[in-house]
Amino acid sequence: MRRVFGALCVLLVVLSLAVLGVGVGAAAVQEVLKLDEKKSYVRNLDTGIEQNYTDILDKDKEQLEGNMLEFHIYVSKTGNPILDDYVLELRTNMDSPEWKFGDDLSHSANWIVWKGTEAHEHVVPKVILSGEVPKPIMKVKEPGFEAYDLYGIGEKDVYLELTVGKTRDAATLETIIQKLEPTMTFKSTNEAIKATKREMDANLEAAKAKIGDYRLEEDIKELYEAGHPGWASKLSEHYNELSVGAEPKPVGLYAIIALMLGLILGAGIVYVYVSRGGGKGMDLSEISSELDDTSGRIADKSSAINTLSTRFARSADEEQRNTARELLKIRASLNELANDIRTIADRIRGSR
């Protein structure tokens, strides 16, 4: 029992030390700096336009390649203990970067600053970065060739990161303590990419209006997103051209019009036959009722024509939109004929 009790005591001490160690570790990685989003801003040196830091963080925000941007980032201390070996790393993938931190300058992609106790005791200087938005060239993955490093043209992610950590060689971080959030990120693009996307979307929408949804449409979009906007645009153009030949012909429309003509001719023959004294002994009330029914069926088919014309009117194809206008004229004529047949039915009823 004494041995068991002693073992339990040792285990309790070990667990207590472990919990204490976790607590000390957690305290050691408390956030020591914070980024002032409201005060920080970005200036486009080409246009002179200034934007608040948060305004450019939106995931859909884009900056044109070649534009010179100047970031003014304000950082302050949180009040938590700052260890002597803490440093601040500044990192970006912008072209031709120029950092300014206090009185110091650097043109490196990443730069270690804020080193030593003396630096930690003072107010953190404003971080200024000027740099050029890089060309939107990005790494892409080719299906079946994922092991190869390939490059395409797309909306490249551009970033500016501030990270508190520890360093051994004063050039790279060895331990990350805290990343200052939110990290500045935006997309690098150009006008040609934007125009290409508009053309691709228009072609795919036109093809979809003709033949509906197909997997090929999604494949073309994925090709664009994977960094091949030129091929995606060209294929979307060819897809739209092919969709004209693959489009279902309006056979139903021809059948409806043929049926309409048959009903109209039938109604006219009946009226002429009765009005000239033929059909003596026939039940005129039954004939007029059938004519009313015919008029109703014409009205129903007229509604079907209206549905078809609406579909054609939404097409990107000019010829189909012209067809829609002609169909609307035919529908108007059919409605007039339906009214005429009802008038014939009324006259037959009145001649009894």
C-alpha positions as CSV (number, residue, x, y, z in Angstrom):
1,M,0.0,0.0,0.0
2,R,2.9,2.3,0.9
3,R,4.4,1.7,-2.6
4,V,1.1,2.3,-4.3
5,F,0.6,5.5,-2.3
6,G,4.1,6.7,-3.1
7,A,3.6,6.0,-6.8
8,L,0.4,8.0,-6.8
9,C,2.1,11.0,-5.1
10,V,4.9,10.9,-7.8
11,L,2.3,10.8,-10.5
12,L,0.4,13.7,-9.0
13,V,3.5,15.8,-8.8
14,V,4.4,15.1,-12.4
15,L,0.9,16.0,-13.6
16,S,1.0,19.2,-11.6
17,L,4.4,20.2,-13.1
18,A,3.0,19.4,-16.6
19,V,-0.1,21.6,-16.0
20,L,2.2,24.4,-14.7
21,G,4.4,24.1,-17.7
22,V,1.5,24.4,-20.1
23,G,0.3,27.5,-18.2
24,V,3.8,29.1,-18.4
25,G,4.0,28.2,-22.1
26,A,0.6,29.7,-22.8
27,A,1.6,32.9,-20.9
28,A,4.9,33.0,-22.9
29,V,3.0,33.1,-26.3
30,Q,0.6,35.8,-25.4
31,E,0.1,38.5,-28.1
32,V,2.5,41.3,-27.6
33,L,1.7,43.5,-30.6
34,K,-1.5,44.5,-32.4
35,L,-2.2,46.1,-35.8
36,D,-4.4,49.2,-35.9
37,E,-6.7,48.5,-38.9
38,K,-8.6,51.8,-38.6
39,K,-5.5,54.0,-38.6
40,S,-3.5,52.0,-41.2
41,Y,-4.0,52.8,-44.9
42,V,-2.8,52.1,-48.5
43,R,-1.9,54.7,-51.1
44,N,-1.8,54.0,-54.8
45,L,1.2,56.1,-56.0
46,D,0.0,56.0,-59.6
47,T,-3.5,57.3,-59.0
48,G,-3.1,59.1,-55.7
49,I,-6.1,57.2,-54.3
50,E,-5.9,56.2,-50.6
51,Q,-7.8,53.3,-49.1
52,N,-8.3,52.3,-45.5
53,Y,-6.4,49.1,-44.6
54,T,-9.7,47.1,-44.1
55,D,-11.1,48.3,-47.5
56,I,-8.5,46.4,-49.5
57,L,-8.8,43.2,-47.4
58,D,-12.0,42.0,-49.2
59,K,-11.3,38.7,-50.9
60,D,-12.6,40.1,-54.3
61,K,-10.3,43.2,-54.2
62,E,-7.9,43.4,-57.1
63,Q,-4.9,45.6,-57.9
64,L,-3.6,46.0,-61.4
65,E,-0.1,44.7,-62.2
66,G,2.6,47.4,-62.3
67,N,0.8,49.8,-59.9
68,M,3.0,51.2,-57.2
69,L,1.4,50.9,-53.7
70,E,2.5,52.4,-50.4
71,F,1.4,50.8,-47.2
72,H,1.3,52.7,-43.9
73,I,0.9,50.1,-41.1
74,Y,0.5,51.3,-37.5
75,V,1.5,48.8,-34.8
76,S,1.2,49.1,-31.0
77,K,2.0,47.0,-27.9
78,T,-0.7,45.1,-26.1
79,G,0.8,45.5,-22.6
80,N,1.7,41.8,-22.3
81,P,5.3,41.0,-21.3
82,I,7.8,41.2,-24.2
83,L,10.8,38.9,-24.0
84,D,14.2,40.2,-24.9
85,D,14.7,37.9,-27.8
86,Y,11.5,38.8,-29.5
87,V,11.7,40.3,-33.0
88,L,9.3,41.4,-35.7
89,E,9.6,40.0,-39.2
90,L,8.3,42.0,-42.2
91,R,7.5,39.9,-45.3
92,T,6.0,40.5,-48.8
93,N,6.0,39.1,-52.3
94,M,5.6,42.5,-54.0
95,D,8.1,43.5,-56.7
96,S,10.9,46.0,-55.8
97,P,9.9,46.3,-52.1
98,E,11.2,49.1,-50.0
99,W,10.6,48.9,-46.3
100,K,11.0,51.8,-43.8
101,F,11.0,51.0,-40.0
102,G,11.9,54.1,-38.0
103,D,15.1,55.5,-39.5
104,D,16.1,52.2,-41.1
105,L,15.5,51.1,-44.8
106,S,15.6,47.7,-46.5
107,H,14.9,46.3,-50.0
108,S,14.6,42.7,-49.0
109,A,11.5,40.6,-49.4
110,N,11.7,39.8,-45.7
111,W,13.3,41.9,-43.0
112,I,13.9,41.3,-39.2
113,V,13.4,44.4,-37.1
114,W,12.4,45.4,-33.5
115,K,15.4,43.6,-31.9
116,G,16.6,44.0,-28.4
117,T,15.3,45.3,-25.0
118,E,16.0,48.9,-25.9
119,A,13.8,48.7,-29.1
120,H,11.0,47.0,-27.1
121,E,10.9,49.8,-24.5
122,H,10.0,52.5,-27.1
123,V,6.8,53.0,-29.2
124,V,6.8,50.6,-32.2
125,P,7.6,52.7,-35.3
126,K,5.2,52.9,-38.2
127,V,5.9,50.2,-40.9
128,I,6.0,51.7,-44.4
129,L,6.2,49.5,-47.5
130,S,6.3,50.7,-51.1
131,G,6.3,48.1,-53.8
132,E,5.0,47.2,-57.3
133,V,2.0,44.9,-57.8
134,P,3.6,41.8,-59.4
135,K,2.4,40.2,-62.7
136,P,-0.4,37.8,-62.1
137,I,1.7,34.7,-62.8
138,M,0.8,31.8,-60.5
139,K,1.8,28.1,-59.9
140,V,-0.8,25.8,-61.4
141,K,-1.5,22.0,-61.2
142,E,-2.1,20.0,-64.4
143,P,-4.4,17.0,-64.0
144,G,-2.3,13.9,-64.0
145,F,0.9,15.9,-63.7
146,E,0.6,17.3,-60.2
147,A,4.3,16.5,-59.4
148,Y,5.5,19.1,-61.9
149,D,5.8,22.8,-61.1
150,L,4.0,24.7,-63.9
151,Y,3.0,28.3,-64.2
152,G,-0.1,30.0,-65.6
153,I,-1.8,33.4,-65.7
154,G,-4.4,34.1,-63.0
155,E,-5.3,36.2,-60.1
156,K,-2.2,35.8,-58.0
157,D,-2.3,36.3,-54.2
158,V,-0.2,39.2,-53.0
159,Y,0.5,39.6,-49.3
160,L,2.2,41.7,-46.6
161,E,2.8,39.8,-43.3
162,L,4.0,41.0,-39.9
163,T,5.1,38.2,-37.5
164,V,6.5,38.3,-34.0
165,G,9.0,35.5,-33.3
166,K,12.5,34.5,-32.3
167,T,15.5,34.3,-34.6
168,R,18.9,32.7,-34.3
169,D,20.7,34.2,-37.3
170,A,18.9,37.6,-37.4
171,A,17.8,36.8,-40.9
172,T,15.0,34.3,-40.6
173,L,12.4,33.4,-37.9
174,E,13.2,30.2,-36.0
175,T,10.1,30.3,-33.8
176,I,6.7,32.0,-34.6
177,I,5.1,33.7,-31.5
178,Q,2.3,35.7,-33.1
179,K,1.1,36.6,-36.6
180,L,-0.4,40.1,-36.6
181,E,-3.9,39.9,-38.0
182,P,-5.5,40.6,-40.4
183,T,-2.7,39.9,-42.9
184,M,-2.8,42.2,-45.9
185,T,-3.8,40.1,-48.9
186,F,-5.3,41.1,-52.3
187,K,-5.3,39.8,-55.9
188,S,-2.9,40.8,-58.7
189,T,-4.6,41.1,-62.1
190,N,-4.7,43.1,-65.3
191,E,-7.3,44.5,-67.7
192,A,-6.8,41.7,-70.3
193,I,-7.6,39.0,-67.7
194,K,-10.8,40.9,-66.7
195,A,-11.9,41.3,-70.4
196,T,-11.2,37.6,-71.1
197,K,-13.4,36.5,-68.1
198,R,-16.2,38.7,-69.4
199,E,-16.0,37.2,-72.9
200,M,-15.8,33.6,-71.5
201,D,-18.8,34.2,-69.2
202,A,-20.8,35.6,-72.1
203,N,-20.0,32.7,-74.4
204,L,-20.9,30.1,-71.7
205,E,-24.1,31.8,-70.9
206,A,-25.1,31.9,-74.6
207,A,-24.3,28.2,-75.0
208,K,-26.3,27.4,-71.8
209,A,-29.3,29.2,-73.1
210,K,-29.3,27.0,-76.3
211,I,-28.5,23.5,-74.9
212,G,-28.6,23.8,-71.1
213,D,-26.0,22.7,-68.5
214,Y,-23.2,20.4,-69.5
215,R,-20.0,19.4,-67.7
216,L,-17.9,21.0,-70.4
217,E,-19.0,24.4,-69.2
218,E,-17.6,23.7,-65.7
219,D,-14.4,22.3,-67.2
220,I,-13.8,25.5,-69.1
221,K,-14.4,27.6,-66.0
222,E,-11.9,25.4,-64.1
223,L,-9.4,25.9,-66.8
224,Y,-9.7,29.6,-66.4
225,E,-9.3,29.4,-62.6
226,A,-6.3,27.1,-62.9
227,G,-4.3,29.8,-64.7
228,H,-5.2,29.4,-68.4
229,P,-7.5,32.3,-69.3
230,G,-6.5,32.5,-72.9
231,W,-7.4,28.8,-73.6
232,A,-10.6,29.1,-71.5
233,S,-11.8,32.1,-73.6
234,K,-11.0,30.4,-76.9
235,L,-12.7,27.1,-75.9
236,S,-15.8,29.0,-74.6
237,E,-16.0,30.7,-78.0
238,H,-15.9,27.4,-79.9
239,Y,-18.3,25.8,-77.4
240,N,-20.8,28.6,-78.1
241,E,-20.4,28.0,-81.9
242,L,-21.0,24.3,-81.5
243,S,-24.0,24.8,-79.3
244,V,-25.8,26.4,-82.3
245,G,-25.7,23.1,-84.2
246,A,-26.5,21.1,-81.1
247,E,-29.5,23.2,-80.2
248,P,-32.8,21.3,-80.2
249,K,-35.0,22.4,-83.1
250,P,-38.4,23.8,-82.2
251,V,-40.3,20.8,-83.6
252,G,-43.0,21.4,-81.0
253,L,-43.5,24.9,-82.3
254,Y,-44.1,23.6,-85.9
255,A,-46.6,21.1,-84.6
256,I,-48.5,23.7,-82.6
257,I,-48.7,26.0,-85.6
258,A,-49.9,23.2,-87.8
259,L,-52.6,22.2,-85.3
260,M,-53.7,25.8,-85.1
261,L,-54.1,26.0,-88.8
262,G,-56.1,22.8,-88.8
263,L,-58.4,24.0,-86.1
264,I,-58.9,27.4,-87.7
265,L,-59.6,25.9,-91.1
266,G,-62.0,23.4,-89.6
267,A,-63.9,26.1,-87.8
268,G,-64.2,28.2,-91.0
269,I,-65.5,25.3,-93.0
270,V,-68.2,24.5,-90.4
271,Y,-69.3,28.1,-90.4
272,V,-69.5,28.4,-94.2
273,Y,-71.3,25.1,-94.4
274,V,-73.9,26.1,-91.9
275,S,-74.3,29.7,-93.1
276,R,-75.1,28.5,-96.6
277,G,-78.0,26.3,-95.5
278,G,-76.1,23.0,-95.3
279,G,-76.3,20.6,-92.4
280,K,-80.1,20.8,-92.0
281,G,-81.1,18.8,-89.0
282,M,-77.7,19.2,-87.3
283,D,-77.5,20.1,-83.6
284,L,-76.4,23.7,-83.9
285,S,-75.9,24.1,-80.2
286,E,-73.4,21.2,-80.2
287,I,-71.6,22.8,-83.2
288,S,-71.3,26.1,-81.4
289,S,-70.1,24.4,-78.3
290,E,-67.4,22.6,-80.3
291,L,-66.3,25.9,-81.8
292,D,-66.1,27.4,-78.3
293,D,-63.9,24.4,-77.4
294,T,-61.8,24.9,-80.4
295,S,-61.3,28.6,-79.5
296,G,-60.2,27.6,-76.1
297,R,-57.6,25.1,-77.4
298,I,-56.2,27.8,-79.7
299,A,-55.9,30.1,-76.7
300,D,-54.0,27.3,-74.8
301,K,-51.6,26.7,-77.7
302,S,-51.1,30.5,-78.0
303,S,-49.8,30.4,-74.4
304,A,-47.4,27.6,-75.4
305,I,-46.1,29.8,-78.2
306,N,-45.6,32.6,-75.7
307,T,-43.4,30.3,-73.5
308,L,-41.2,29.5,-76.5
309,S,-40.9,33.1,-77.6
310,T,-39.8,34.0,-74.1
311,R,-37.1,31.4,-74.2
312,F,-35.8,32.6,-77.6
313,A,-36.0,36.3,-76.5
314,R,-33.4,35.6,-73.8
315,S,-30.9,34.0,-76.2
316,A,-27.6,35.8,-77.0
317,D,-28.2,34.8,-80.7
318,E,-29.7,37.7,-82.7
319,E,-31.5,35.3,-85.1
320,Q,-33.3,33.6,-82.1
321,R,-34.3,37.0,-80.7
322,N,-35.8,37.9,-84.1
323,T,-37.7,34.6,-84.1
324,A,-39.1,35.5,-80.7
325,R,-40.5,38.7,-82.1
326,E,-42.1,36.9,-85.0
327,L,-43.6,34.3,-82.6
328,L,-45.2,37.1,-80.6
329,K,-46.8,38.5,-83.8
330,I,-48.1,35.0,-84.6
331,R,-49.5,34.7,-81.1
332,A,-51.3,38.0,-81.4
333,S,-52.9,36.8,-84.7
334,L,-53.9,33.5,-83.1
335,N,-55.6,35.3,-80.3
336,E,-57.6,37.4,-82.8
337,L,-58.6,34.2,-84.7
338,A,-59.7,32.6,-81.4
339,N,-61.9,35.6,-80.8
340,D,-63.3,35.3,-84.4
341,I,-64.1,31.6,-83.8
342,R,-66.0,32.5,-80.6
343,T,-67.9,35.1,-82.6
344,I,-68.8,32.4,-85.2
345,A,-70.0,30.2,-82.4
346,D,-72.2,33.0,-81.1
347,R,-73.7,33.6,-84.6
348,I,-74.5,29.9,-85.0
349,R,-76.2,29.9,-81.7
350,G,-78.1,33.0,-82.7
351,S,-79.3,31.4,-86.0
352,R,-81.2,28.6,-84.4
